[in-house]
């Protein structure tokens, strides 16, 4: 309901939206106008009666506001003065006249214009009753308290507002002097009822007073703290002076003397000693309560604790080394020989400079344990740093001392832990290292793994050189593809391939089973695990190149055997191939066996995976159609391209292969590799796919006891591939009798165990003609159709 002291007059006025400021009636202020629409609105106002509506923007960050971006209630103001500024903007001096509310915004593109309700205020009609007077007194009292707490507001403001008798003007004048949030300013402006406006202002002032009191409390507390610290410093200085007069030792001086004695006992480079003595001098001059003193102490502790002059006495006995390697690792003859050669060279040269060894192989083949065995064979300390997931260079080189809580890198930490300057240092999983905005750890390792540079390795925290040339660095990786090339160039790669089934059986019998029985408190008489059961665990419960899962399954059997012995009070648990599933459940894996008969369009391929070799049964169907070729089985791009190369070769040589010349127009070819959920890629299935397609098109069966691997070219040449040992082991497990390999892979046959080489026939081929000769059961007579 409209109060008696307001008269509403409808007017049409231009509008200027204000950013971050509000204006009240009776308030005089200036602001700059730069937006084109606002300048046009100002010019329109000056052409009429100099009146304009000033409204506050809801979001001051909007450069070009729309109708919905400013409040509907503002202040009708009179433009008193205009001054054009350089750059095209205008400085305006305005005086607030009355409140105005937008009724309807008019359609005007050059500036905002609206039909407005002008609330003409008549102070003579305001009835000042007891409630109104009380509200006025409260607001004035609040203002006085606010001025007392806020030093930024002039005390004279209190005198100015006390003389104002009009309650509406009193509220607006007080609000104009306060620094309020835009929402609170708008709330006061939109409250037309004078008594309610005084109540709103009272609430806002109370909130501001509360905040100012909290600020004052915090300020007083900080001042007290500073004065207390100053007092304590002064008293401590006095105590120091008294102690010196009495001849008493200062705690810091005693500490410095202890550090000095330790430094004198250590044989370290002159540069390092000079740096340490300089830090000792800083320690004596630094206040005991300074934060810097902790950093200096930490630094000196590290300098003193590092093994500058301590090293293990290496006893290089090659026979003892061979004995240790054989004792802890079964098989891996090539790897052991390379390590023994490495140790022999170190003995003859009496120098630790040489290539950095990088042991590359699938998980679980014993890379880390071989490194541990090398340390034992050389009679040295062993330390290991896992690089998997390391993405910060500071992990390698440490943080500079400018950072709070900075520490040396992991290399210096592990050297200190070893207590020797010539340990065997293992960087585990070097292929898993990564980088981000904090730096590239691989770049930090370049210096560490370079025998020509690591004699002066500088950690950022220590800032002095440390000799790493006597450290024997060994790295491990699952693959070399993800190792940066400059880093790989500094290392000598020793490849460790997966174990054969026979090797796994021997490892299980000689190492894993005795170890797990001991850990589970079982004696030899308590558990009898047959050789057939172990073979079944290897074949049907694990699928890996190493022996980790094999050990887990043996541990599982040991636990169940221990439970049976305790529960049923039996002395011996016997496990064989027949009752193995009672302990380990149903078999988890299967491997393909040779088909019962030769089939058309089905060829046995060989593949390499991270857990060893696999056999792939590649199937081809040909059907009447329009010459489409379809490949299924989740094949990668390289494998698809290899298949297309094989088909192109067949098309080019269809006469010789006894295949209809226009098969590519009238027949659809579907190539499928089973186990479709598993991704497959690589070029090594090229000759297998081509053989299966030739078989399907010529209606000729493929020898089921033949498996093959090799890349095919458009001319039918067979190119070499990798992973021959693992692939041949998979073929042997499947029951294959003949394996077709690329001629250039002849050198890889030396890696295959003699026992398997004697069982199988190996055919080395240079072209597809030889492949088809050995793979197809019979060939149609080439002159039959002539």
Secondary structure, DSSP 4 states (H G I P E B T S, - for coil): ---TTEEEEEEEEEEEEESS----TT-EEEEEE-SHHHHHHHHHHHHTTSEEEEEEBS-TT-SS--GGGB-SEEEEEEEEEEEE-TTS-EEEEEEEEEEEEEEEE---SSSEEEEEEEEEE-GGG----HHHHHHHHHHHHHHHHHHHH-TTS-THHHHHHHT---HHHHHHHHHHHS---HHHHHHHHH--SHHHHHHHHHHHHHHHHHHHHHHHHHHHHHHHHHHHHHHHHHHHHHHHHHHHHHTPPPHHHHHHHHHHHHHHHS---HHHHHHHHHHHHHHHHS-TTSTHHHHHHHHHHHHHHS-SS--------HHHHHHHHHHH--S-HHHHHHHHHHHHHHHHHT---SPEEEEEE-TTSSHHHHHHHHHHHHT--EEEEE-TT---THHHH---TTSTT----HHHHHHHHHTSTT-EEEEETGGG--EETTEEHHHHHHHHT-TTTGGGEE-TTT-SEE--TTSEEEEEES-STTS-HHHHHTEEEEEEPPPPHHHHHHHIIIIIHHHHHHHTT--TTTEEE-HHHHHHIIIII---SSSHHHHHHHHHHHHHHHHHHHHH--S-EEE-TTTTHHHH-S---------SS-EETEEEEEEEETTEEEEEEEEEEEEESSS-EEEESSB-HHHHHHHHHHHHHHHHTTTTTT--TTHHHHEEEEEEES-TTS-B--STTHHHHHHHHHHHHHT-EE-TTEEE--EE-TT-BEE--S-HHHHHHHHHHHT--EEEEEGGGGGGGGGS-HHHHHHSEEEEESBHHHHHHHHBS----TTTT-
